Amino acid sequence: MIFYFSGTGNSKAIAEEIANYIGTEAVDIIAADINQIHLENEEYVGFTFPVYAWAAPEVMLQFAEKIKVSETAFTFAVCTFSNVAGMALQHFSEIIPLKSGYGIVMPDNYPITDHIIDTKESSMVKLEEARKRLDQVKEKIAKKEEEFDVKMGEDAKTRTYEMAPVFNREWRKTAAYHVSDECIGCGLCERKCPAKAIEIQDGKPVWIKEDCYLCMACLNYCPVEAIDYGKYSKGRFRYFFKGFSKENY
Ligand SMILES: Cc1cc2nc3c(=O)[nH]c(=O)nc-3n(C[C@H](O)[C@H](O)[C@H](O)COP(=O)(O)O)c2cc1C
């Protein structure tokens, strides 16, 4: 079984493809009923997730804390990220000891800071590389190779162990979301929000929780780009996974 969390589809696509390759199931942790999860006879137990502030999303860590994995299972994690992952996998392994872990560089879905990580063009290049990388990774997982291979970047320890807690405590605020008059009231943002933080009121999204996962699903899936966060996202490239081929974008 492979458990995944995904805001904009990268980690979901990776989970589904590996699951298909090794003959198991990909399960969305947001939809899963924890009481129905029985892993005693699972040969593989995997986790895929985006890296958020150099760590696994808090919701994924909390999920991992609640499940029981047998010692005989081949445990692995595959994180997706746009730049560097810090010690996300090592940190995750403190909860579920991993036998292997990989990083796959994917397009950035976080256009809300003052620096641009990806444009449409760089995203297409990343998808092409990710396609090849995924083929290698799934093969290694199928063969149960015990390996860790992820681009950690500089200051990995500080970023993961000191910055990620700040992100979870202080940065995941919904107050900075705003909606333009372009909004057509389709409700896709509400349906896509894994934190259930959005409610359509009078035909427009309203953030009804103070914090969310900051997964960027609402902003990236909006069909008319009416959702922004803070002052940097306006007009920047919106991304969600539509397949590895650039013809889809
Ligand atoms: C809140 C947030 C924090 C992020 N932090 C990082 C990071 O620390 N390092 C990085 O390389 N990418 C970072 N990213 C980019 C995502 O990890 C990347 O685009 C990922 O593949 C998205 O996966 P998803 O489509 O499954 O949600 C961040 C994205 C978000 C939304």
The ligand as an SDF file (V2000), in Angstrom:
LIG
                    3D

 31 33  0  0  0  0  0  0  0  0999 V2000
    3.7760   25.1850    1.2890 C   0  0  0  0  0  0  0  0  0  0  0  0
    4.7880   24.6970    0.3000 C   0  0  0  0  0  0  0  0  0  0  0  0
    6.1080   24.5890    0.6850 C   0  0  0  0  0  0  0  0  0  0  0  0
    7.0710   24.1090   -0.2240 C   0  0  0  0  0  0  0  0  0  0  0  0
    8.3570   23.9470    0.2110 N   0  0  0  0  0  0  0  0  0  0  0  0
    9.2730   23.4200   -0.6260 C   0  0  0  0  0  0  0  0  0  0  0  0
   10.6160   23.1670   -0.1700 C   0  0  0  0  0  0  0  0  0  0  0  0
   10.9650   23.3510    0.9990 O   0  0  0  0  0  0  0  0  0  0  0  0
   11.5150   22.7090   -1.0730 N   0  0  0  0  0  0  0  0  0  0  0  0
   11.1860   22.4970   -2.3830 C   0  0  0  0  0  0  0  0  0  0  0  0
   12.0640   22.1220   -3.1660 O   0  0  0  0  0  0  0  0  0  0  0  0
    9.9000   22.6490   -2.8320 N   0  0  0  0  0  0  0  0  0  0  0  0
    8.9490   23.1090   -1.9830 C   0  0  0  0  0  0  0  0  0  0  0  0
    7.6380   23.2680   -2.4170 N   0  0  0  0  0  0  0  0  0  0  0  0
    7.2620   22.8200   -3.7840 C   0  0  0  0  0  0  0  0  0  0  0  0
    6.5260   21.4770   -3.7580 C   0  0  0  0  0  0  0  0  0  0  0  0
    7.1470   20.5790   -2.8590 O   0  0  0  0  0  0  0  0  0  0  0  0
    6.4440   20.7950   -5.1380 C   0  0  0  0  0  0  0  0  0  0  0  0
    5.9570   21.6420   -6.1210 O   0  0  0  0  0  0  0  0  0  0  0  0
    5.6330   19.4990   -5.0430 C   0  0  0  0  0  0  0  0  0  0  0  0
    5.9890   18.6410   -6.0930 O   0  0  0  0  0  0  0  0  0  0  0  0
    4.1260   19.6920   -5.0520 C   0  0  0  0  0  0  0  0  0  0  0  0
    3.5050   18.4350   -4.9090 O   0  0  0  0  0  0  0  0  0  0  0  0
    1.9540   18.1350   -5.0460 P   0  0  0  0  0  0  0  0  0  0  0  0
    1.5550   18.5020   -6.4750 O   0  0  0  0  0  0  0  0  0  0  0  0
    1.8350   16.6820   -4.8030 O   0  0  0  0  0  0  0  0  0  0  0  0
    1.2290   18.9670   -4.0550 O   0  0  0  0  0  0  0  0  0  0  0  0
    6.6790   23.7700   -1.5520 C   0  0  0  0  0  0  0  0  0  0  0  0
    5.3350   23.8870   -1.9240 C   0  0  0  0  0  0  0  0  0  0  0  0
    4.3940   24.3460   -1.0220 C   0  0  0  0  0  0  0  0  0  0  0  0
    2.9470   24.4370   -1.4490 C   0  0  0  0  0  0  0  0  0  0  0  0
  1  2  1  0
  2  3  1  0
  2 30  2  0
  3  4  2  0
  4  5  1  0
  4 28  1  0
  5  6  2  0
  6  7  1  0
  6 13  1  0
  7  8  2  0
  7  9  1  0
  9 10  1  0
 10 11  2  0
 10 12  1  0
 12 13  2  0
 13 14  1  0
 14 15  1  0
 14 28  1  0
 15 16  1  0
 16 17  1  0
 16 18  1  0
 18 19  1  0
 18 20  1  0
 20 21  1  0
 20 22  1  0
 22 23  1  0
 23 24  1  0
 24 25  2  0
 24 26  1  0
 24 27  1  0
 28 29  2  0
 29 30  1  0
 30 31  1  0
M  END
$$$$
